[in-house]
Amino acid sequence: MGMIGNFFRTDGETVQKLQKGEVSLYDLIDYESGKVDEDFVIDIDKSWHAMHYTLCGEVWESTDDPLSKIVLNGSLLNDEDVGYGPAMIITAPEVHNICDALKTVSKEWLRARFSVPEMAAKEIYPIIDDEDENDFFDYVYSYFEEVVLFFDRAKIDNHHILFFVN
């Protein structure tokens, strides 16, 4: 196993219910039953930390740059522990800003910022010292493409996005 990054998109009414504790995120995303709607939930496996670091250059923090808000934005939804702490919320207006910022990101730009030795030195999960850089970049980039599509769908539907690790 390991620490798996996940995104869930939903409307404002559901976010309010989650924030008030009227419903649990586990109730909405029932992995065990197999009732996960991939239009509303994506799993980005263990790529989440390397993706965050590559996008913003920070290990755990976010900055004012919208790209740093995609994975670890620090805005906690509530106090429900969903595996490795609470989910983080990206509001619908933030989703719109992030989508605009994502339009400027190319595969070449990401590749130029991607360094396995640097990530290993900074203990970016799940890097190991002998990681093949090209293979690992391809792995992270494949999930990044899914994230871009997911954010686009959320923007169209004016949804909020929750990020969590379980």
C-alpha positions, -999 to +999 in steps of 0.1 A: +000+000+000+011+035+006-002+071+007-026+075-022-037+110-034-074+115-043-096+143-056-133+145-052-154+172-068-188+182-056-213+211-053-215+238-026-244+222-008-225+190-002-194+209+009-216+227+035-229+193+048-194+180+050-182+211+069-211+209+094-204+172+099-239+162+086-222+137+062-189+120+061-166+120+031-164+082+035-202+081+031-199+099-002-170+079-016-177+043-009-145+026-021-153-008-006-186-012-024-170-002-057-195+026-062-168+052-070-179+075-099-147+084-117-164+115-130-163+128-095-134+110-079-099+103-092-070+085-076-036+098-085-017+070-067+016+080-051+023+108-076+007+135-055+038+147-035+061+148-066+034+166-085+030+192-058+068+197-056+072+199-093+044+225-097+055+248-070+089+240-057+077+236-021+079+204-001+046+208+020+036+244+017+016+263-009+023+298-022+001+324-038+006+307-072-026+289-081-005+259-093+007+253-057-030+250-046-037+219-067-025+192-042-015+205-008-033+238-004-036+236+034-073+248+035-088+221+057-124+211+049-132+199+085-115+177+111-125+143+097-095+121+093-098+104+059-065+084+062-037+109+066-055+138+081-084+158+069-094+166+033-083+200+019-108+221-001-103+240-033-132+263-037-150+268-070-134+302-076-100+287-068-108+259-093-114+285-120-080+303-112-062+270-112-077+260-146-065+293-160-030+287-146-029+251-159-033+265-195+002+278-192+018+245-181+034+224-208+049+189-206+083+206-214+079+231-185+071+203-161+100+182-173+124+211-169+114+214-132+115+177-125+145+163-107+146+130-090+179+137-072+165+170-059+133+153-048+152+124-031+173+150-012+141+167+000+124+134+009+095+138-016+072+108-013+076+082-028+111+089-043+139+064-037+175+071-045+178+048-075+145+059-091+146+061-129+140+098-137+124+093-171+101+065-159+091+084-128+084+116-148+062+096-172+043+082-142+037+116-126+029+132-159+002+106-167-016+115-135-011+152-141-030+149-174-059+133-155-058+161-129-060+187-157-091+170-171-106+166-137-102+203-129-117+213-163-148+192-155-151+208-121-148+243-136-175+236-161-198+223-133-188+251-109-177+224-084-154+226-054-126+200-052-114+181-022-079+167-020-071+140+005-045+112+011-056+078+023 
